[in-house]
């Protein structure tokens, strides 16, 4: 599924025009990006949580040459699915359907 599919789904389910559906999806994604950029957690009940974690500088190895290199500190994005999403993915069932 790509963003255009999500826009089409919103268009069909909610009854927005395609332009309104596109704008709604874009606004949601923009809010999520801005929130994560500030280092805040995004928790969507029934779906999961997005969290930005800070990784410290560490030593690593070049797998080809075996030489040690310093890996610089960075921020990484992690996602932890909710129990409902796990049930839907694993069993095709859950307390609530993601499509309702």
Secondary structure, DSSP 4 states (H G I P E B T S, - for coil): --HHHHHHHHHHHH---HHHHHHHHHHHHHHHHHHHHTT--EEETTTEEEEEEEEPPEEEE-TTT--EEEEPPEEEEEEEE-HHHHHHHHHS--SS-TT-
